[in-house]
Amino acid sequence: MFDDATAAEGFLERCRGEGLDAVVEDARPIGTVKRNGPGLASWLKAHPGWHVVAESANRRAAWAAAWKIRHGERRGFEDGLWDAQAQNRDGRWVVIARRASKRRNIPGEGMDPLF
């Protein structure tokens, strides 16, 4: 896995120079993007705008998933920098999310214990 396209192309050229039959492969085609946890959060950071992050069985499940993202309860989204919504698209419920423009206040964050 390479950080940028130029590093990948350099490696590809070295392989071809040694006589290997090397081709470029997309490590994460659009259909196989990791759809949970820190992998999803890092993918959303790299791709600005609203993106479908989950499909849900019903409206309640979609709303709950969006709430967890907005409130930092879903793994990878703890920093409070996310917007999420539940939407009905052609009869199916999806959750869309994006990186927020400013940090949200997460309830209970920074509270000191009573004792």
C-alpha positions as CSV (number, residue, x, y, z in Angstrom):
1,M,0.0,0.0,0.0
2,F,1.4,3.4,-1.0
3,D,0.7,6.9,0.4
4,D,0.5,8.6,-3.0
5,A,0.2,7.7,-6.7
6,T,3.8,8.7,-7.5
7,A,5.3,6.2,-5.0
8,A,3.1,3.5,-6.4
9,E,4.1,4.4,-10.0
10,G,7.8,4.3,-9.0
11,F,7.4,0.9,-7.6
12,L,5.5,-0.3,-10.6
13,E,8.3,0.9,-12.9
14,R,11.0,-0.8,-10.8
15,C,9.0,-4.1,-11.1
16,R,8.7,-3.7,-14.8
17,G,12.4,-2.9,-15.1
18,E,13.1,-6.3,-13.4
19,G,10.9,-8.1,-16.0
20,L,7.9,-8.6,-13.8
21,D,4.4,-8.3,-15.3
22,A,3.0,-5.7,-12.9
23,V,-0.2,-3.7,-13.2
24,V,-1.9,-1.0,-11.2
25,E,-4.7,-2.1,-9.0
26,D,-7.0,0.1,-7.1
27,A,-6.7,-1.1,-3.5
28,R,-10.2,0.2,-2.5
29,P,-12.6,0.3,-5.4
30,I,-15.8,2.3,-4.6
31,G,-17.9,-0.8,-3.9
32,T,-15.5,-2.2,-1.3
33,V,-14.8,0.8,0.9
34,K,-14.6,-0.2,4.5
35,R,-18.0,0.8,6.0
36,N,-17.3,0.8,9.7
37,G,-14.9,2.0,12.3
38,P,-11.7,4.1,11.9
39,G,-11.3,2.9,8.2
40,L,-14.6,4.6,7.3
41,A,-13.7,7.8,9.2
42,S,-10.3,8.1,7.4
43,W,-12.0,7.4,4.1
44,L,-14.5,10.2,4.7
45,K,-11.7,12.5,5.7
46,A,-10.1,11.9,2.3
47,H,-13.3,12.3,0.4
48,P,-15.2,15.5,1.3
49,G,-18.9,15.8,0.9
50,W,-21.9,13.6,1.8
51,H,-21.5,9.9,1.3
52,V,-23.7,6.9,2.0
53,V,-22.1,5.0,4.9
54,A,-24.8,2.5,5.8
55,E,-28.0,1.0,4.7
56,S,-30.6,0.2,7.4
57,A,-33.6,-2.1,7.7
58,N,-35.9,0.7,8.8
59,R,-36.2,4.4,9.7
60,R,-35.5,3.8,13.4
61,A,-32.3,1.9,12.7
62,A,-31.0,4.5,10.3
63,W,-31.8,7.3,12.7
64,A,-29.9,5.5,15.5
65,A,-26.9,4.9,13.3
66,A,-26.8,8.6,12.3
67,W,-27.2,9.7,16.0
68,K,-24.2,7.5,17.0
69,I,-22.0,9.1,14.4
70,R,-23.1,12.7,15.3
71,H,-22.6,12.1,19.0
72,G,-19.2,10.3,18.7
73,E,-20.4,6.9,20.0
74,R,-19.5,5.0,16.9
75,R,-15.9,3.7,16.7
76,G,-13.7,6.0,14.7
77,F,-16.0,9.0,15.1
78,E,-15.1,9.9,18.7
79,D,-13.6,13.3,17.8
80,G,-17.0,15.0,17.3
81,L,-16.2,16.2,13.8
82,W,-19.0,14.5,11.9
83,D,-22.5,15.3,10.5
84,A,-24.8,12.4,9.7
85,Q,-28.4,12.1,8.5
86,A,-30.9,9.3,7.9
87,Q,-32.6,9.5,4.5
88,N,-35.2,7.5,2.6
89,R,-33.9,6.9,-1.0
90,D,-36.3,5.0,-3.3
91,G,-37.9,3.1,-0.4
92,R,-34.7,2.1,1.4
93,W,-33.2,3.9,4.4
94,V,-29.6,5.0,4.3
95,V,-27.2,6.9,6.5
96,I,-25.2,9.6,4.9
97,A,-22.2,11.3,6.7
98,R,-19.6,14.0,6.1
99,R,-16.8,15.7,7.9
100,A,-18.3,18.7,9.8
101,S,-17.0,22.2,9.5
102,K,-16.5,22.6,13.2
103,R,-16.3,20.4,16.3
104,R,-19.5,19.5,18.1
105,N,-19.8,19.4,21.9
106,I,-20.3,15.8,22.9
107,P,-22.5,15.4,26.0
108,G,-20.6,14.2,29.0
109,E,-17.2,14.9,27.4
110,G,-14.7,16.5,29.8
111,M,-16.9,15.9,32.9
112,D,-15.1,15.3,36.2
113,P,-16.2,12.5,38.4
114,L,-18.3,13.4,41.4
115,F,-16.1,11.7,43.9
